[in-house]
Amino acid sequence: MPRPRPLIAGNWKMHGTLAEAQALACGVVACDAAAELLVCPPFPHLHPVAAALAGSAVALGGQDCHHAAKGAHTGDVSAWMLRDLGASYVILGHSERRADHAESDALVQAKAVAAIAAGLRPIICVGETLAQREAGQAEPVVAGQLAGSLPPGFAEAGGVVAYEPVWAIGTGRTPTEADIAALHASLRAEVLRLCGAQGAGLRLLYGGSVKPGNAKAILALADVNGALVGGAALMAADFLAIAAAAA
Ligand SMILES: O=C[C@H](O)COP(=O)(O)O
């Protein structure tokens, strides 16, 4: 099977003013990367960023959604609202949400069901802590998260899995290339087990301190089909350099 088209996704997390978000979006659209590009701004910036991306090939995504389609859920945002604003993806189960909001695999799965129902492609995040890695538990931990988080119909809906070792996020540390390759090989085996043959074409992203300087080596690894980028996605030049490394 040919390698899937890489996806380079920028997670802007809770950073920036509206003016900075608009400027960043304008910087990112000035690009014709071979990879698919996606930006995921904070909720208040989604609408103006959608306007800045209009007519470009850069996709828009949310950083989370509620598992219900609508209702009395103060402070939450539904998958339908994201779709209505022009989003096509939503990040779910990021380790920061799992930690900050005690999100379980079951809740992430319920959110993914809602996302698919709204026509969004879920990007489900998994990854081990440093203690789990040092205990030799990275692969079983990630396999357990996948089994608990992936909903039925995930591959058919264009779902994406992002492997983000918690200890690599925002730290400047990354696993060795051999460790990323081994983990992604185990991810591929798991998605084939969970999703059947459709799992062969499902994109597996690596995330955690991806920078212009290490992107080419990471993105060249087997079963790495793109990157989920945090800090380096806040500078258009760095994000585009990572995108160029995926060619
Ligand atoms: O969602 C993105 C990741 O958490 C990676 O963040 P980072 O590139 O700043 O390490």
The ligand as an SDF file (V2000), in Angstrom:
LIG
                    3D

 10  9  0  0  0  0  0  0  0  0999 V2000
   -0.1700   18.8610   20.1920 O   0  0  0  0  0  0  0  0  0  0  0  0
    1.0370   19.0550   20.1020 C   0  0  0  0  0  0  0  0  0  0  0  0
    1.9610   18.4680   21.0230 C   0  0  0  0  0  0  0  0  0  0  0  0
    1.5180   18.4680   22.3310 O   0  0  0  0  0  0  0  0  0  0  0  0
    3.4080   18.7440   20.8300 C   0  0  0  0  0  0  0  0  0  0  0  0
    3.7980   19.9540   21.4190 O   0  0  0  0  0  0  0  0  0  0  0  0
    5.2980   20.4670   21.2090 P   0  0  0  0  0  0  0  0  0  0  0  0
    5.5750   20.3960   19.7350 O   0  0  0  0  0  0  0  0  0  0  0  0
    5.3090   21.8430   21.7500 O   0  0  0  0  0  0  0  0  0  0  0  0
    6.1800   19.4970   21.9590 O   0  0  0  0  0  0  0  0  0  0  0  0
  1  2  2  0
  2  3  1  0
  3  4  1  0
  3  5  1  0
  5  6  1  0
  6  7  1  0
  7  8  2  0
  7  9  1  0
  7 10  1  0
M  END
$$$$
